[in-house]
Every structure is written in C-alpha cells, then in structure tokens.
Amino acid sequence: MMFNSFAQLKRALQPGVVVTMTRRDYAPMAGGYDAIGIARRIVIAQTNAIAFESIRPDTDRPSWLYWPKASEVDLLPDGFRVKGLTYRVDTQGDSR
C-alpha cells in the first residue's frame, strides 16, 4: 500500500490495521522489549498519535507512537519511517 501524503497515511492507520516494525536505528531501552518483526494491531488512533497492542507479557497497556511534523515522516512503498523506526503496513484492518 503506497501512501502519497502524511494525511493519507494517518487516515489509513485506524484501529484494526496491522503494522510491523521492520527496522530500528537505535537499541531498545535497557530492559525494554523489541518489537522488530512482530505484527501488531493498532488499537487507538488519534490525530497526534497511534497506539499498538502491547507485546509485553506483564501489561495490556498499548504502546504509543506520537506523530512528529509531517516533514519528519518518510513515506515508503509499503509503509513509513518515523523517529528512526521503519514500519510496514500489513493489512487495512477490520474495524474491530
């Protein structure tokens, strides 16, 4: 799925959409969980952020990705890159 604008990307990333982190430019925080290669469903979408289902076994609280300025988001043929993280959009969701 190719996105032509940041607005189009944000409209597409709604609850139910499955996204996979494919690359990280820095190490996870000490003791943190690395989401690379794990398909995660978006559970909350807001104008300033999206929240992914948790991958941590000790909580079900979602993890948040807050949007920077549109100029700081790179649109890719199959996803997007933001804040040193690259994501692939796997499905369009099912409005769960």
Buried (B, 14 or more C-beta within 10 A) or exposed (E): BEBEEBEEBBEBBBBBBBBBBBEBEEEEEEEEEEBEEEBBBBBEBEEEEBBBBBEEEEEEEBBEBEBEEEEEBEBBEBBBBBEEBBBBBBEEBEEE
